[in-house]
Amino acid sequence: LSAKVQAIDDAQAAARAGAQAIDIPLYRSTGQITLDPTQATADAEQYLTEAGKTGTVQVAGEQVTVTVTISQPTQLLSLAGIDHMTVTGSGTAPAEQGANP
């Protein structure tokens, strides 16, 4: 359960990091918040790398979705031959204005 919560937390944080990658020239000229998909992907992936996590990043429209996978060692289940469990968690964030547009 702890690994699942951690995977979800990491996925949500990475998605929020990617969702701040707005298209600055478009925002300045129109006030419209639109994601720069390449930068959003790079920012979310960078967050995952810095956190030491692995996962996938998808940018669709104005949303960033991140799925994190964690392999958690087991204690009691190892007695039954299950040494680890793999858990995933996902998070999605909409495009948002960061602190420095």
C-alpha positions, 0 to 999 in steps of 0.5 A: 500500500505504501508503494502504491501511494508513493507511485501516485504521489510521484506521478502527480508531482511529475504531471504537475511539473510537466503541466507548467510547460506552457507555450510562452509566446502564445500566452504573452500574445493571447493570454491563452494557456496552452501546453508545449508538448515537447517541453511538458514531456521533458519536464515531467521526465526530468522530474522522474529522473531526479526523483529516481523513479521510472514511468511514462509521460503522455501529453494529450491536449492540455493535460499531462498524464504520468504513470510511475512503476515501483518494484517493492520488495516484500517481507511476509510474502517472500516466505511464499516465494514472492520476493517483490511486487510491482505497483503503478500509480498515475497522475494527471494535471491540466496546463497551468501558469507557472511562477514565471510566464 
